[in-house]
Amino acid sequence: MDEIVLGDCLDLFPNISSDSVRTIHTSPPYNIERDYEGYKDNLPRKEYLDFVGEVLGECMRVLVPGGGLFWQTGYTSEGKDYIMPLDHLTFDVFRELGFRLKDRIIWRYWGGMAFKSKFTNKHETILWWVKPGQGKEISFFDVFPVREATKFHDSRNNLFGRNPGNVWEVDRVAYGSSDQTSHIAVFPEEISDRIILATTQEDDLVLDPFSGSGTVCKTAKARGRHFIGFEISPVYFHESVCRLGEQAQGELLAVLSQILKEHVFDVGETLRLSTIAEKANSILSPLSLEPYAEMFSEGYFHALCAGREDVVKKSDKMTLWRCLDKLLPPVGCQEKRNDPFGLLSLVDNAYLHAYKLHAVYSSAMRFHRVAWWLESLSRTLKLNGKEGWLSLLESLSKSETATYCLENDTMTLLACENGAIHPASGRAHKKGMRKDAVPTLF
């Protein structure tokens, strides 16, 4: 568990217990005669369908009742000039095995391969299949952590954002970005992040039998889920294992890591653990958004922290949104933040660099995530007493092995191959907190 394994998925599936996986997200070979560094997907049609059937049979076995299989596909060839949608080609295979189709998601992207004889491909299809269950074992779905900001504020809307729907507009992985590998079909982390957040809970098991560049496993690790990936290509296996080493386990460590990279360390710098703890504690103190409470009324500060939409009056929503949008303007907006203390902005920026999905959240959801993180950090430090920070730093170094080197009582921030450690140029220092600086926004 919590690893990517080198080998053919059909040889490795027997190592997974039946009824143990909550969610599978994978993108299988498309049978379009591409060389995937060890697997050439050019099987005859019947052999391809037989192979898919074997894989799906194993997926059905390992999924818990109610578990979801997100099968991400495009097109295969149908003669010289025609195509066959893979979701159509394999539909009967799923149904014969007992899967039930819950949703059909369209990933719409920019760019794409250009054609002279047809329109450019601009989307892929993700079929959400479910293993039937009984009673409480129905499919799990929680829309709250994947709500996205609405285009316009309306008092009838949910304070924390809308259901993102089943058409997801996410740009493809840009060439030269930190997510790019030598794999020919890397899909964005936001796709897998939505799936994992909405259909799993912390410590659930996520599987990708065609792991490729390791995106699903990396995303599962980032959100504190257990994961297993199978990869047949030694080249992609090595690259994806390296990617995992650059990812901290869970939100608490992932966001803390971003803060340390931007505000505490220089690349290649070695610091004593006590010095790191002192600097981090100084930057983040106090570990609470309580100083912001006076900006809000009617107990809405606590509603935001707890993610409670039900206690907010419709008549107050517009004013509350205006207040929040001044603190946390939409990503890409030219308006500057009006954050009197700086703590909210500091942690929110770390979230934006740790999770690309954070950029589509509403200001209310971003406020909620920052509050959750500060509370989680405070609780973790209290549980570990005087050694709280040291224990946390040790956990971070064990989790993000490619980024940090822990030796005795010192830690070193290592440089990645592309040198891209710091998420921002220079260091931004938090403004000092002054109680009399609280503006009356709401």
RACOR-V800392 format. One line per field, one symbol per residue. ss: DSSP state (H for helix, E for strand, - for the rest). psi: psi as a letter, one per 30 degrees, with the letter a starting at -180 (. if undefined). Layout:
# RACOR-V800392
ss = ???
psi = ???
This chain:
# RACOR-V800392
ss = --EEEE--HHHHHHH-----EEEEEE--------E----E----HHHHHHHHHHHHHHHHHHEEEEEEEEEEE-EEE-----EEEHHHH-HHHHHHH-EEEEEEEEEE--------------EEEEEEEEE---HHH------HHH-E-------------E----EEE-------------------HHHHHHHHHHH-----EEEE------HHHHHHHH---EEEEEE--HHHHHHHHHHHH----HHHHHHHHHHHHHH------EEEHHHHHHHHHHHH-----HHHHHH----HHHHHHH-------HHHHHHHHHHHHHH---------------HHHHHHHHHHHH-HHHHH--HHHHHHHHHHHHHHHHHHHHH-HHHHHHHHHHHHHHH----EEEE--EEEE---------------------HHH-----
psi = lhlkkklkefffeffkkkhfkekkkljlkfhghkjhhfjjihlleeeeeeeeeeeeeeeeefklkflkjjjjlcllliaeglljkeeeegeeeeeffgkkkeljkkjkllblkklffllkkgllkjkjkkjklkbfglkkkjfefgklklekkkfflkegalkfagjjjkllkkkflffkafkfiklkfeeeeeeeefgllkflkkkjfiecfgeeeeeeefgglllkkkkfkeeeeeeeeeeefgkljleeeeeeeeeeeefellkfkklkeeeeeeeeeeefklhlgeffeffllggfeeeeefhjffgkkeffeeeeeeeefeeilkkfkfklkijfefeeeeeeeeeefejffffflleeeeeeeeeeeeeeeeeeeeegbfgeeeeeeeeeefeiffekjkjcglkkjlkleggiekflkakkkkkkkkeggjljf.
